[in-house]
Amino acid sequence: MTNLRLFFQILQISNKKILNSFHSSRMISSPEICQCPLVDEGASIVNSPVCNGIILFMMLIESYMKGRCDIASPCNRIVSEKNPEPEYDFIVVGSGASGAVVASRLSEVDNFKVLLIEAGGPEPIGSRIPSFYRTFWFNELVDWRYRTVPSNYCLDQEGQGCMYPRGKVLGGSTLLNGMMYHRGHKADYEDWEKAGAQGWSWDENLPYFDMTEGNKQIGSLVSYKYHSASGPMPVQMFNYQPRAVDELVNAIYESGLPIITDMNDPSTPDGFSIAQTFNENGQRITTSRAFLRAKWERPNLSVLLHSHVSKVILDGKRAVGVEYIDTKGNKKTVRASKEVILSAGALNTPQILLLSGVGPRETLRKFNIPVVEDLPVGKNFRNHYGATLYFMLTKLNNTQALDWNVFSEYILRRTGPMSSTALTQVTGILYSSLADKKRRQPDIQIFFNGFYAECSKTGRIGEPSGPCPTNGVNVSANAAALLPRSVGYITLNSTDPLDPPLFYPEYFSHPHDMIMIKDAIKYLKMIFDTDILQNKYGIKLDPEYTKQCANTGQEWSDKWMECMARVHTDAQNHQIGTAAIGHVVDPDLMVYNIKGLRVIDASVMPTQTSGNPQGTIMMVAERGAAKIKEKWMEKNARISNLGQSKAMYQKLRVGPYGPYDTEVTITSDTNVKKSVHKLEILSKMTKMRSRS
Ligand SMILES: Cc1cc2nc3c(=O)[nH]c(=O)nc-3n(C[C@H](O)[C@H](O)[C@H](O)COP(=O)(O)OP(=O)(O)OC[C@H]3O[C@@H](n4cnc5c(N)ncnc54)[C@H](O)[C@@H]3O)c2cc1C
């Protein structure tokens, strides 16, 4: 109620022109009557670091979103358990890309009692808007706000190390991420097997990729051969591409680089594409939205929010529960009769293991932690990384991206600029000069940033959304190594569980990485040099971001590229490997020599996949949950459970106010049709050209 009152007060003081355009549609002028009371919770978009200072318009947007039942989804919310029981069968720590899947799959079994413990709180409404995807980074209510230990990279971050945004919220990092869906390449999983992950080959993993994926474009954009429509996680292109995306695709085409329709089709491993992402009905879908809504009809699944797990309780070499710190700062314990599953992510799982006495003997001794098992926890820390280049489009002078028109389009139809991540939906996965083309394993990726509909002062039509640069529109691009050879480590800073661990990624410690990154920058130069970008847009390197490398000689020279990579290091958020299969856990994901303790998250991936990792991590979670069921379920129950899980998700898809409210036939949208059509034509032309 408070919100609505505030909203009407704000409306009264707003300018008349805005009000007229606002009321032109009756549908957006009144809130819907949802079947459950609206709840005001989680972080707000209003004072996010990205939108700082443009309060009025953002408040209005947020209030309106709260009045839309499918966006606010007030029914069947995940609420924190007030009185947790002293013991559960399974305790899952962390509700991100992996934990939400594991908890959901385990709770499909009626007689498993499952507790999911999450350090963060509920999902903020604003996070559902794809164009606000950077809005919550570094917001302490939803982000761990980690940084690496400062070193000779990320030099533009004033000696503070590289920023690592990381979700501390229901859904974990799937609430902060760019939503791109990639499964990696077959050769990546051959590398896993070589590193000790027996049984994790591409073919063996495929059914588990399929279990998760609910692809909406099979037949219209992608083939059933490489995708599945039956999983709970919706996958499809955003239903909107701004003109800038078309122009960028045209520039890439002009540069002669390959364009592909499906990044997950093994026959086209390299090329640029408009990515398929985790979205539906114009909204981000986190793993918590896709998998945990089942909770409302599963009394056997409990969730504890704002509860920070400090360690696993070990009785000799058996895990028997966890200790956690509740909202009031009190230490509590809860027991697990069957297993504790760590899904706290590659940055936090090693910290929990170390604090529990599982880790390198020398580290544990340094902190006076009794050694339960000497294992290389925190070692083998890997991440994708590269360089960010900043550009100006000097022939454009309007940065307007979010105004009342855009907002009305979103509220009425869930489309338009707010329903996508603008340039970020375009990406390219390519071969460097070091790549193994025979094994079809590309090793670099290009990302783009810009044209976001994320902020506005008042929303007045035609008004610039931020301090408008006098000399053009700013965009940027990342040139990242996907299979870097530098390997770092994570260790403790202290024995205080609330003290962030120390991250030493050791970027650039292997000379091959710089070669890959420079090759990626050279691809960017090919796009930069196109007629479209040079003549139509007047693209230039932004001098503000090249000045630190001015003394290296010519722009785009080897020395210049090396300098740019160290100054504007692009530390991606694809950290893995800190409790890897073959090092810390066995191929069943059980911690070596400890009973009842499994790790199921990005930590177990022994080597990188050559693409965005969320798809792979959800696959790992599906397989991990299946292994647990295999171990603890009766044979007959296992068979009936399969049917039950399918029925459960069917039911959810037609639920009253879940994420699957509206079945959107995305291919009927003209924008998507156009860009799909365009991609298809471009892809055919590219194939013809490569044959000739
Ligand atoms: C900005 C950004 C952009 C990205 N873009 C993409 C993309 O486009 N596509 C893609 O595939 N991947 C992307 N990723 C990577 C992807 O999101 C992560 O790899 C993935 O979410 C990791 O899954 P996880 O389950 O291991 O960890 P997370 O998803 O991070 O989940 C870990 C959970 O555990 C909780 N937790 C941690 N410690 C504790 C504790 N002590 N007690 C209780 N709970 C705890 C956390 O709060 C969190 O909810 C991106 C990531 C970021 C941050």
The ligand as an ORCA input file, in Angstrom:
! r2SCAN-3c Opt
* xyz 0 1
  C      27.937    -10.564    -14.213
  C      27.888    -11.998    -14.656
  C      27.583    -12.290    -15.988
  C      27.536    -13.629    -16.402
  N      27.051    -13.932    -17.642
  C      26.811    -15.230    -17.966
  C      26.108    -15.580    -19.147
  O      25.660    -14.729    -19.912
  N      25.933    -16.903    -19.425
  C      26.415    -17.885    -18.604
  O      26.278    -19.059    -18.957
  N      27.049    -17.574    -17.452
  C      27.221    -16.291    -17.100
  N      27.791    -15.979    -15.898
  C      28.318    -17.065    -15.056
  C      27.238    -17.847    -14.300
  O      26.239    -17.009    -13.813
  C      27.933    -18.584    -13.148
  O      28.991    -19.350    -13.682
  C      26.990    -19.508    -12.405
  O      25.895    -18.811    -11.886
  C      27.735    -20.199    -11.262
  O      26.864    -21.119    -10.693
  P      27.100    -21.660     -9.223
  O      25.894    -22.414     -8.832
  O      28.413    -22.351     -9.187
  O      27.253    -20.354     -8.314
  P      26.200    -19.151     -8.110
  O      25.216    -19.082     -9.196
  O      27.035    -17.939     -7.855
  O      25.428    -19.560     -6.776
  C      26.065    -19.690     -5.525
  C      25.019    -19.399     -4.445
  O      25.531    -19.816     -3.183
  C      25.248    -18.810     -2.225
  N      26.275    -18.901     -1.158
  C      27.598    -18.668     -1.299
  N      28.215    -18.837     -0.111
  C      27.257    -19.188      0.781
  C      27.283    -19.493      2.161
  N      28.428    -19.466      2.883
  N      26.109    -19.804      2.784
  C      24.951    -19.846      2.076
  N      24.876    -19.547      0.750
  C      26.020    -19.232      0.112
  C      25.351    -17.521     -3.010
  O      24.728    -16.449     -2.340
  C      24.700    -17.913     -4.312
  O      23.303    -17.739     -4.253
  C      27.865    -14.666    -15.471
  C      28.167    -14.350    -14.145
  C      28.157    -13.040    -13.720
  C      28.438    -12.745    -12.261
*
